[in-house]
Amino acid sequence: TSATIRADDFVLAGSASMVDNTLRVETPTPWRLEGSLRSSGGRSHVEGSPFHVGSATGPALLDAAEPLIIDSDVVLEATATVEAELGISGSAGRIAFNGRTTLQGAAFNPATGPWTPGGGLPQPHRIRFAGDVATEADTTVVAGSLGLNDRFTPAAQRITIDPARTLAFDARSLSTSPLTSLDIGAGATFDVVIRDPTAPTWTNEMTITLGGGGATLRSTPFVHEGQLLGSGTIDGSFTGPGFVAPGLSPGLLHVTGDVELGPGATLAFEIGGADPEDYDRLRVDGDLSVLGGVFQLSFLDGFTPTAGDRFDLFQVGGHLTLDFVQVDLPVLGGGLAVDFDSFLQGGPLVFTPEPGTAALFLLGLGALACRRRGDRRRT
């Protein structure tokens, strides 16, 4: 069954229960849920005009004991609570936000009682964001299982964490997709805690961009199969075959733990000048291992290195292992080459005269030295 409400304005201030039906609201401006809306049986949908969840007089509640699909754009205000609880039939409560979701500090709870890892629930409680997500206040999402535009959702998705805001996921599992882009603004934090005692990790398939200015990804160890870009801090450790490009052209990417990149991984750097602030850098407090990846280098804004230029691309506190199977360099003019032997041993990236021009280079230096000595004798 379904119900359609058409009005100039609509406020749901009381309690409503949905059992395998659809609520469609059509209003010229966003309507408001100030009471509670609960899916208590079957599979229920909310669609139509955008709406806000929140109340100035008390909490407003979206509650799913059975699947609840939100197809409308929704703003979850600071007084909103989203719950996914165990249904009467024994199934898990699941809420899917398919439209654009704006988070303004709402509370997310996986169940009416505390969730215990390994508690033996027949299915994990689940909250899934399948549309764009934007944060306008600190928000913690707590659930047995979280999905960010997982493979069952074909639409693309962008998650934006506004500057100086925090989006925290505290979950039993976290699934992501290569269709998802996560932008962590300056000073913002993306915080992930996985509480599965058997596999306390997650796999990143997203494109994650750190926007500088203290942008932070704080996480339990994860497998990186997507893209990590930008300037900021990764507070944790990661492994995998993903793409890593430090800097905002240019900039510094700081990892507080260990990094291990395997076959299929790519490390990409851009250089726009000889000053450290003019080229990309990767700082790893622990160990950095690249075992079979690709090294990419490109120049910014027409920069051209000269013989003797040195670039400290890596700052590693632990052990450094660089074993690239492919090196992609821009065309080097002026008879230049790169001293890769020293670079692979942990030294800076140094541009040197090409072997074919080294003798001419040394001859020029000798002639210049003789001329300078002659000049000194004349004085």
C-alpha positions in Angstrom: 0.0 0.0 0.0 1.0 3.6 -0.3 0.0 7.0 0.9 0.6 10.3 -1.0 0.4 13.7 0.8 0.2 16.9 -1.3 0.3 20.1 0.6 1.8 23.6 0.8 3.5 22.6 4.0 3.7 19.4 6.0 5.0 18.5 9.5 4.9 15.0 10.9 4.8 15.8 14.7 3.4 12.5 16.0 4.4 8.9 15.5 3.9 6.9 12.3 4.5 3.2 11.7 5.0 1.8 8.2 4.3 -1.9 7.3 5.5 -2.8 3.8 4.2 0.5 2.3 5.3 3.8 0.7 4.9 7.3 2.0 5.2 10.0 -0.7 5.1 13.6 0.3 4.9 16.4 -2.3 5.5 19.9 -1.0 7.0 23.0 -2.7 9.5 23.3 0.2 11.1 20.6 2.4 8.7 19.1 4.9 9.7 18.2 8.5 9.7 15.0 10.6 9.5 16.2 14.2 8.1 13.1 15.7 9.0 9.5 14.8 8.7 7.3 11.7 9.2 3.6 12.1 9.4 0.7 9.6 8.0 -2.2 11.6 7.2 -4.7 8.9 8.0 -5.7 5.4 9.9 -3.2 3.2 8.9 0.5 3.4 9.8 3.5 1.4 9.8 7.3 1.9 9.9 9.3 -1.4 9.0 12.6 -2.9 10.1 16.0 -1.7 13.2 16.6 0.5 12.6 16.7 4.2 14.3 17.5 7.5 14.5 15.3 10.6 14.7 17.3 13.8 12.8 19.2 16.4 13.4 22.2 18.6 11.4 20.6 21.4 12.8 17.1 21.5 14.4 14.3 19.5 13.0 13.2 16.1 13.4 9.6 15.2 13.9 7.4 12.1 13.6 3.8 13.2 14.0 0.6 11.2 13.1 -2.7 12.7 12.5 -3.8 9.1 14.1 -2.4 5.9 13.4 1.4 5.4 14.5 3.0 2.2 14.7 6.8 2.0 14.6 7.8 -1.6 14.2 11.6 -0.9 17.0 14.0 -0.1 17.1 14.4 3.7 18.7 16.7 6.3 19.5 15.0 9.6 19.6 17.7 12.2 21.4 17.7 15.5 18.2 16.5 17.3 17.6 13.6 14.9 18.2 10.0 15.8 18.6 7.2 13.3 18.2 3.6 14.7 18.4 0.2 13.1 17.2 -2.4 15.5 16.4 -6.1 15.5 13.0 -6.8 14.0 10.2 -8.9 15.4 10.8 -11.4 12.6 14.4 -11.8 13.6 15.7 -9.9 10.6 18.1 -7.0 10.9 16.9 -3.4 10.7 18.3 -1.7 7.7 18.1 1.9 6.6 19.3 3.0 3.1 19.7 6.7 2.3 19.4 6.8 -1.5 19.2 10.5 -2.0 21.5 13.3 -0.8 22.0 13.1 3.0 23.2 16.2 4.9 24.5 15.5 8.4 24.1 18.2 11.0 25.2 16.2 14.1 22.4 13.5 14.1 22.8 10.5 16.4 23.1 7.1 14.7 22.4 4.0 16.8 22.6 0.4 15.6 20.0 -0.9 17.9 17.9 0.0 20.9 20.5 -1.7 23.1 24.3 -1.6 22.8 25.9 -3.6 20.0 28.3 -6.3 21.1 30.9 -7.6 18.7 30.3 -11.3 18.0 26.9 -11.0 19.7 25.4 -13.6 17.3 22.8 -11.4 15.6 21.2 -13.3 12.8 22.1 -10.5 10.4 24.1 -7.3 11.0 22.2 -4.1 11.5 23.0 -1.9 8.5 23.0 1.7 7.5 23.9 2.4 3.9 24.5 5.8 2.2 23.9 5.4 -1.5 23.7 9.1 -2.4 25.9 12.1 -1.8 26.7 12.8 1.8 27.7 16.2 3.2 28.6 17.1 6.8 27.6 20.4 8.4 28.4 19.3 11.9 30.4 16.6 13.7 28.7 13.3 13.2 29.3 9.8 14.4 27.7 6.9 12.6 27.4 3.8 14.7 26.1 0.5 13.2 26.7 -3.1 12.9 27.4 -2.7 9.2 27.9 0.3 7.0 27.9 0.6 3.3 29.1 3.6 1.2 27.6 3.2 -2.2 28.4 -0.5 -2.3 28.5 -2.5 -5.6 24.7 -3.0 -5.6 24.2 0.7 -6.2 25.1 1.9 -9.7 24.9 5.7 -9.0 28.0 7.7 -8.2 28.4 9.2 -4.8 30.5 12.0 -3.2 31.0 12.4 0.5 32.2 15.8 1.6 33.4 16.4 5.1 33.4 20.2 5.6 36.4 22.0 7.0 37.0 21.4 10.7 34.2 18.8 10.9 34.4 15.1 11.8 32.6 12.2 10.3 33.2 9.0 12.3 32.2 5.5 11.5 32.2 3.0 14.3 31.1 -0.3 12.8 31.4 -4.0 12.6 32.2 -3.7 8.9 32.6 -1.0 6.2 32.1 -1.6 2.5 33.1 1.0 -0.1 33.1 1.3 -3.9 35.4 2.8 -6.6 32.3 4.9 -7.5 32.7 6.8 -4.3 34.7 10.0 -3.8 35.5 11.1 -0.3 36.7 14.7 0.2 38.2 15.5 3.6 38.3 19.3 4.0 41.0 21.4 5.6 41.1 20.5 9.3 38.4 17.9 8.9 38.6 14.2 10.1 37.4 11.0 8.7 37.5 8.5 11.6 37.0 4.7 11.1 36.9 2.1 13.8 36.1 -1.5 12.9 35.0 -3.6 15.8 35.0 -7.1 14.3 37.4 -9.1 16.6 38.0 -11.7 13.8 38.9 -9.2 11.1 39.3 -5.6 12.4 40.0 -4.1 9.0 38.3 -2.7 6.0 39.1 -2.2 2.3 39.2 1.2 0.7 38.1 1.3 -2.9 37.2 5.0 -2.8 39.1 8.0 -4.1 40.0 9.8 -0.9 41.3 13.4 -1.2 42.8 15.1 1.8 42.4 18.9 1.5 45.4 20.1 3.5 45.3 22.3 6.6 45.3 19.3 9.0 42.9 17.1 7.0 43.1 13.6 8.7 42.1 10.1 7.9 42.2 8.2 11.2 41.6 4.5 10.9 42.2 1.0 12.1 44.6 -0.8 9.6 43.0 -1.0 6.2 43.6 -2.4 2.7 44.0 0.3 0.1 42.8 -0.6 -3.4 41.5 2.9 -4.4 43.2 6.3 -4.6 44.7 8.4 -1.8 45.4 11.9 -2.9 46.3 15.2 -1.3 48.0 16.8 1.8 47.2 15.8 5.3 47.7 13.0 7.8 46.7 9.3 7.6 46.7 8.3 11.3 47.2 4.6 10.9 48.7 1.9 8.6 47.7 0.5 5.3 48.7 -2.0 2.7 47.5 -2.9 -0.8 47.8 -2.3 -4.5 46.3 1.2 -4.6 47.3 4.6 -6.1 49.0 7.1 -3.8 49.7 10.7 -4.9 51.0 12.9 -2.0 50.4 16.6 -2.1 47.9 19.0 -3.5 50.5 19.8 -6.2 52.6 20.3 -4.3 52.2 19.2 -0.6 53.0 16.7 2.1 51.2 13.4 3.0 52.1 12.1 6.4 51.4 8.5 7.5 51.9 7.8 11.2 52.0 4.0 10.8 53.4 1.6 8.2 52.8 1.5 4.5 53.2 -1.5 2.3 52.4 -1.2 -1.4 52.4 -4.4 -3.5 52.2 -5.2 -7.2 49.8 -3.0 -9.0 50.4 0.0 -6.7 51.5 3.4 -7.9 53.3 6.2 -6.2 53.0 9.5 -8.0 54.9 12.7 -7.3 54.9 16.1 -8.9 57.8 18.6 -8.8 57.3 22.3 -9.3 60.6 23.7 -7.9 63.8 22.8 -5.9 62.4 24.1 -2.6 60.8 21.4 -0.5 57.5 23.4 -0.4 57.5 23.2 -4.2 57.3 19.4 -4.6 55.3 16.5 -3.3 56.7 14.6 -0.3 55.7 11.4 1.6 56.5 11.1 5.3 56.1 7.7 6.9 56.8 7.4 10.6 57.0 3.6 10.5 58.2 1.3 7.6 57.6 2.0 3.9 57.8 -0.9 1.5 57.1 -0.8 -2.2 57.3 -4.3 -3.5 56.6 -4.3 -7.2 54.8 -1.0 -7.7 55.1 1.8 -10.2 56.9 5.2 -9.7 55.5 8.2 -11.5 57.1 11.6 -11.7 55.8 14.7 -13.5 56.7 18.4 -13.5 54.4 21.3 -12.6 54.0 24.6 -14.3 56.8 24.1 -16.9 59.5 23.4 -14.2 62.7 22.1 -15.6 65.4 20.6 -13.3 69.1 21.2 -13.7 72.1 19.0 -13.0 72.6 18.8 -9.2 69.0 19.4 -8.2 68.0 17.1 -5.2 64.5 16.2 -4.1 63.8 14.5 -0.8 60.6 12.8 -1.7 60.6 10.3 1.2 61.0 10.9 4.9 60.9 7.5 6.6 61.3 6.8 10.3 61.6 3.0 10.0 62.8 0.7 7.2 62.6 1.8 3.6 62.3 -0.7 0.8 61.8 0.5 -2.8 61.5 -2.1 -5.5 59.7 -0.6 -8.4 59.0 -2.7 -11.5 58.3 0.4 -13.6 59.5 4.0 -13.6 57.5 6.7 -15.5 59.5 9.9 -16.0 58.8 13.0 -18.0 61.1 13.8 -21.0 64.4 15.2 -19.5 66.1 17.8 -21.7 69.5 19.3 -21.4 71.3 16.0 -21.2 69.9 15.1 -17.8 69.5 11.7 -16.1 68.4 10.5 -12.7 70.6 8.7 -10.2 68.2 5.9 -9.3 70.7 3.7 -7.6 71.1 6.2 -4.8 67.4 7.0 -4.8 66.4 3.3 -4.4 68.7 3.1 -1.4 66.8 5.8 0.4 68.6 8.8 -0.9 67.1 11.9 -2.5 66.1 12.0 -6.2 69.1 13.6 -7.8 69.3 14.9 -11.4 72.7 14.3 -13.0 74.3 14.8 -16.4 73.4 12.1 -18.8 76.4 9.6 -19.1 76.9 10.7 -22.7 77.3 14.3 -21.6 79.2 13.7 -18.4 82.6 14.1 -20.0 81.7 17.4 -21.6 80.2 18.5 -18.3 83.4 17.6 -16.4 85.5 19.2 -19.1 83.5 22.4 -18.8 84.0 22.4 -15.1 87.8 21.9 -15.6 88.0 24.7 -18.1 86.0 27.0 -15.7 88.4 26.0 -12.8 91.5 26.8 -14.9 90.0 30.1 -16.0 89.2 31.0 -12.4 92.7 30.1 -11.3 94.1 32.2 -14.1 91.8 35.1 -13.0 93.1 34.8 -9.5 96.7 34.9 -10.7 96.0 38.1 -12.6 94.7 39.7 -9.5 
